Amino acid sequence: MSHPDNSAHGPMGHEFESFFPESGGVDYSDTETSIDETTYDEMRQLAARYPNGRSALLPMLHLLQSVDGRISPKGIEACAEVLGITTAQVAGVATFYTMYKRRPAGRHHVGVCTTALCAVMGGDYLLQQVEEKLGIHEGETTPDGEFSLERLECNAACDFAPVMMVNWEFMDNMTPEKADQLLDDLASGQEVHATRGATITSWREAERVLAGFPDGRADEGPTAGEASLLGLEIARSRGWKAPDIPPPVTADEPQDGAK
Amino acid sequence: MTDVLTPVLSANWGDERAWKIANYERRGGYRALRKALAQPAADVLGTVKDSGLRGRGGAGFPTGMKWSFVPKDNPNPKYLVVNADESEPGTCKDMPLLMASPHTLVEGVIISSYAIGCRYAFIYVRGEVLHVIRRLQQAVREAYSAGYIGKNILGSGYDLEVVVHAGAGAYICGEETALLDSLEGRRGQPRLRPPFPAVAGLYACPTVINNVESISSVPAIIDHGAAWFQSMGTEKSKGFTIYSLSGHVVRPGQFEAPLGVTLRELLELAGGVRNGHRLKFWTPGGSSTPILTGDDLDLPLDYEGMAGAGTMLGTKALQIFDETVSVVRTTLRWVEFYKHESCGKCTPCREGSWWLVQLLKKFEAGEAVEGDVDKLLDICTSIGGRSFCALADGAVACVTSAVKHFREEFEQGYGTPAWELFPYEKSALFTPRTPPAEYPERDSNPGDGAAEPVHEGGLA
């Protein structure tokens, strides 16, 4: 993408181009899309879940990313059509949220947290390493479309720092070796499991779940990570508990449900 | 005297498949719902009010009082919105709760909705947590199948719909009015108050917005009673809460304890600061709460104790940094976060966070000049308290508190780069292969795009 030529700004308003290419408009010359009638049906289903259909705009945009691999111009028009709002209103929302990508993300979308705590604990080094290994900067996609990379802000897993994400699944307690292995496994198509989550699928499949169409993987993965259980385990070993809580029963011993 | 740790919300996190409804029910789950539905709604609200439960999302506002602000004579529908947009740096309590035991929240949502007379509830979860969202979606479906959500719940005549709604990557949507705009399908930008959401919130209707942990505490309060809840905690900070220890400790993790526990006690349980190192500074409740130091280890971690120390309990996200860490570098990263997450609505925040980052980068690079510390503080006075929401205040608080405790370290930035004073590899948990080439710039910053070449293939 090139910078708009500011000298081209003429006296007429219609010649104005955004001075900020990355925050600006939508490239309507891009007409490629996979949106079909099924997509429209699903968008209408989403709208019907809310008292006011426009509330479904964020889920719809997630859905469109799963269909088109990005927020396509056609997708913006489809949202506007289904919700009866303008394309400018849709584009205004699509450009506000960082999870919406206007150019195709990779099959796997990799994130490295570099907010303060993860950064000092090694996140900065991990980001550098992943950039070098993938040969792209954060915010970019590899030419083969396999990986895109994002520098993340805090992903609510600080007790597992440094943290990486793949298709919005947790990759906890990362090291340079684990990061290499992760990228190698993803690239070679091996089955990869999130530390606290399911088998890694793809960014597009993840986006479909975020839109509100489950993929049946909720029962995969552990109940909690080691750090999440630390306090509970210490309390158990020392006999600490809240006052008057009945002693726990094991999960496979049914109790009457009453006290 | 209660025990040091009191697992209630986290009590079932170690169970096999704790997220399944059958396993939750075996633990006594949904017993509180039956109790609640057998009482008038006003009594349920009364119990929550009497318990002294205060908001666990940062502000600490009494939950029952918030509920009682919903006008009874307003003819519009009433809504409950759960704020599960957990994004405050350091905060990591709601996500493990929702992953392990989503039914704790779902049961809380149903009871709370009943108490305030709402028929439509929303759980707004940040989008970047796929597996948490899967478990939550499934829990809501299971609760529908069990007859806990839907029409005529357990024969009570009470109807409720619950929608799990994924956000799309915006810290600001954790601010309650921005969250409402986002849930209405708009850009997440805060609203001017009044009117407060209790009067005119979602779709301009009366709306209650509570944090995940606040709503999740409701079933236990209804089940065991207000007096039981009050038996834990301190005089004005009642009950149990989840503290999250992260950073340079031997064993980071989640600790559920009565309010008022001290960092000294929690640090001991976490095995202390990592071997061979000592505490330098810490946040009591996320990056928006002013930092504290080793002098503050014995302060009670409750609302009053933290306010008395000039900071806030916030989200109880205790981020521990040892002596290898540059406070300048850390502050820069936090402010960079606020700059990235500023929604752009209010000029002091949008422009001010930008200015702070530029200046802090000079401190980090050792290129600040005499007087720049005062300039930094001066900019802060032009930002704090001058915006619609508290994001700007958070951005300023981490700067002013860092300067208050470590002014000389900022002054060393008049010539010496932070990475020379505090070699960055010493803070990392592993031996890095190569040092980062430079401060990682963000391609998606619109202003940078105007000044620098943009990489081909950028995403955002």
Interface residues (C-beta under 8 A of the other chain):
Chain A: M1 H3 F19 F20 P21 E22 S23 R49 Y50 P51 N52 R54 S55 A56 L57 L58 P59 L61 H62 L83 G92 V93 F96 Y97 T98 M99 Y100 K101 R102 R103 A105 G111 T114 T115 A116 L117 A119 V120 M121 G122 D124 Y125 L127 Q128 Q129 E132 I136 H137 E138 G139 E140 T141 S148 E150 R151 L152 E153 C154 N155 A156 A157 C158 D159 F160 A161 P162 M165 N167 W168 E169 F170 T175 P176 A194 R196 G197 A198 A206 V209 L210 A211 G212 P214 D215 R217 A218 D219 G221 T223 A224 G225 E226 A227 S228 L229 L230 G231 L232 E233 I234 A235 R236 R238 G239 W240 K241 A242 P243 D244 I245 P246 P248 V249 A251 D252 E253 P254 Q255 G257 A258 K259
Chain B: T2 D3 V4 L5 T6 P7 V8 S10 A11 N12 W13 G14 D15 E16 R17 A18 W19 K20 N23 E25 R26 R27 G28 R31 P77 E86 S87 E88 P89 G90 T91 C92 D94 M95 P96 M99 A100 Y120 R126 G127 E128 V129 L130 H131 I133 R134 R135 Q137 Q138 R141 V163 V164 H165 A166 G167 A168 G169 A170 Y171 S182 L183 E184 G185 R186 R187 G188 Y203 H224 W228 S231 M232 F240 Y243 S244 L245 S246 G247 H248 R251 P252 G253 Q254 F255 E256 A257 L269 A270 S287 A317 Q319 F321 V325 R329 T330 R333 W334 F337 H340 E341 C343 Y424 E425 S427 A428 L429 F430 P432 R433 T434 P435 P436 A437 P440 R442 D443 S444 N445 P446 G447 G449 A450 V454 H455 E456 G457 G458 L459 A460
